[in-house]
Amino acid sequence: MRERRGAGVGLIAAIAAAGVVVAIISVVIVPRLVAAGWPGAAASPPPSWPPPVAGAAPWSAASPTTPQPEVAKLVDPGWAAAASRATGIPEQAVLAYAGASLLKASTMPGCQLSWTTLAAIGKAESDHGRHGGSSIGADGTVAPPIYGVALDGRGVALVHDSDGGAIDGDAAADRAVGPMQLIPQTWRNWHTDGNGDGIEDPQNIDDAVVATSNYLCRASTALDTRTGWRAAIRAYNPADSYLARVARYAVQYNSAAAALRR
């Protein structure tokens, strides 16, 4: 009996010592690892939406005098250059995102579509026209052209061919096209000429971004609210992972944009 009692005391002491070790790890070591960016540490949850920041892209001397002006010319070029440096977004893409946002502010003020939301979608869809080694040319058109995977139902959504390959180069199944990855049916519904060259081209950053802004502002409104913003992004792509990725990019671009006004 005496030996068993002694063993029990030893076991209790061992458990107590283990508890102290766990407490030290939990209270002292893990927080330090988290602060140091330890890859095994729990990541903070992604943002659910990007709360708007004060102000918007500044207008240039131009203003929309026609229903469809050249959107890049609506934006102050000095601001666009600074925004490009701050965010790493190509300057032509900044002009397209900001110009489309300013156009919507003039024609559909209730939409409240920010340029950073358009930029976040552009980042998620094609890295601002740079996917697969493409780049934005002087006329705003990406080269080589950007085509998504065939939407043939094999591990992706099934979208039957709707254009005979005229827009996406694939007569068997639809593919998303251009820097904003619009499927042919969406492009046919929202096609537009965003740079005033008389050509509507989903591979052109100005045309594609304005078409995207048209789509988003018809799918939802009040994008300066959590409900309105999330509804618009889900209309573009309903996946939770996509919404989280776009929200994360938009928050980053909002922070960079806010710094430009300091």
N, C-alpha and C positions, 0 to 999 in steps of 0.2 A: 504494500500500500504506500509505504514511504517512497519507494523508488518511482512509482507511477505518478505520485504527486510532484516529485522533483522533475520528472520529464515534462509534466504539464506546464510547470513554471518556465522551463526552458523554451517550450513551444510558444507560450504567450510572449516571452521576451523576443523571440525571433520574429513573430508577427508584428510586434510593436516596432521593431527595428525596420522591418520591411515597409511599414506604413510611413515611417519617417523618410525613407528613401523615396517612396512614391510622392510624398508631399513636396520634397525638395525638387524632384523632376518636374512636377506639375506647376509649382509656384515659381521656381527660379529658372530652371533650364529651358523648358518649353517656350516660355515667353521670349527668352533671349533668341532661341532658334527662329521663332516666328518673326521677330523684329529683324533678324539677319536674312530673312528670305529663305529659310530652310525649305527645300522642296517637299518634304514630308509633312509640313505643317498645313493645317486646314486653311484653304483660301477663303477670303471674304466673299460673300455671295455677290453675283453680278448685279448691276443696277437694273431696276425694273423699267426705267425710262429716264431720259435726260431732262431734268428740270431746266427750263429756259434760263438763259442769262440775259442781262439787260442789254438793250441795243441790238443792232443788226448790221449787216454789211452796209457801208455808206454808198449812197448813190454817186454816180459820176455827174458830170454836167448834163448828161442826157437824161431823158425821162421817156416812159413808154407813150409814144404818140400814135402808135398803130396797135391793132389787136395783137400782133406778133412781131415785136421789135427784135433786133439783134441783142440777145440777152447779155452777152459779154460786155457790150458797150454801156450797159446800165450801171456797172460797178466801177467804183473809183480804182484806177489801176495801181496807184501807190499802196492802197490798202490790200489789194489782191496779192501784190508781190510780198508784202509783209506777212500776210496770212499763209502764203505758200511756204515761206521760210519757217514760220512758227509750227506748221503742221506736217510738213513734208509732202503735202499734196501738190501735184503739178499745177503751175499757175493757171494754165488753160482750164483745168478742171475746177479750180477755185472760182474762176470767172463764171463758169457755167452754173455751178451750184448756187453761188451768190446771186447771179443774174436771174435765175429761175425763181429764187426766193423773193427777190424784190418785185419781180413781175407778178407773182401771186399776191404779194402784199398790196399791190395796186388794184388787181382785178378781182381777187377773192380774199379780202382782208380777214374774213372769218376763219379761213383755213389756218393761218398762223404757222405756216411751214417755214422752218428755219433752214438756212443753208447748211448748217452742221448735220441736220438729219439727212439731207440729200447726200452730203459727203460721206456720212456713215454707211449709207446704202451702197454708194459707189465703192467704198473701201471693201465692204463685205462681198460685193458682186464681182469685182474685177481688179481690185487694188488701183482704182482710179485709171482704168484703161491700160494697166501694165501687166495684166495676167499673161502668162506664157511668153513673156518677152515682147509683148506689144507695147506701143507707145502712142501718144497723141500727136498727130502731125500738126503742121502750121495751120491747116484749115479746120482743125478740131476732129478730124477723122482718125480712128485708131488703125494702126497697121502693125502686123497683119491683123485682119479682122478677127474678132473674138466670137467664138461659138461655144455654147455649153455642150454637155453630153447629150446624146440622143435620149429623149424622154420616152423610152420604149417599154417602161414597166419593169425592167430588170434591175432591181435595186434602186430604182428612181420612180417618180410619178409616171403614169402612162398618159401621154398627150398625143393623140393621133395627129398625123400630118394634116395641116390646115392650109398650107400655102404652096404645095407642090414643089417645095424647095426654093421658091422664088426669093424668100427673105433669109432663110437659114441654111440654104444649100443642101437640105436633106429632104428628099421626097418620100422617105419611109416613116419618119417620125419628126415631131417638132423638136427644135432646140432653142434655148434662150440665146439671144444675140446681143452683141455690143457691150459697151462699158457698163450699162445698167441691167444687162441680162433680161431683156424683155422677150417674151415668147411671141411668135408671129401674130397670134390672135390679139394679144394686148397691143402690139405695135399698130395693127390695123385699126384698132379702136381709138388710139390716142396719138397717132402719128402727127408729127408737126415739124416745121422748119424753124429751128431755134436760132440759127445764125444768119438768116436772111439771104442764103445763097440760091434759093429757089429749088433746093433738093431736100427731100425728107429722107433721112438716113439713120437707122438705129445704131449704126457704127460711129456716128458723129456724136461727140460728147455734148454739144449744145442741144442737138435735136433730142437725144436720148434722155437728157436730164429734164428738159421741159416736158417731154412726154410723161416721164415719171412723176413730175410735180402735178401734172393734170390728173393722172391716175390717183395719186394719194389724196388730192383735195376733193375728188369725187367720192372716194371710198370712205372718207371721214372728214371731220372738221374739228376746229379747236385743238390743233396739234400742240398747243402750249399747255394742255392738260394731260394728265397721265392716261385717262380713259381714251381721249381722242387720239393721242400719239400711238398708243398700243393697238388701237383698232386699225389705224392706217398701216402700221408695219405688218400686222397679221394679215391684212388684205393683200399685201405684197408677197408675203411668205408666212404661212401659219405656224411654222415650226418654233417651238419654245427656244431652241438653241439659236435660231436665227435672230429672234427678237433680242435675246440676251447679247448676242454679238454686236448687233447694230446699236443697242443702247450703250454698250461699253465704248464703242468708237465715238458715238455722239457726245458722250460725257467728256472724253479726251479732247475732242475738237472744241467743245464748249469752253473748256479750261484754257485752251490755247487762244481762243477768240477773246475771252475775257482779259487775258494778259495783254492783248493788243491795245486795249483801251486804258491801260494803267499809265 
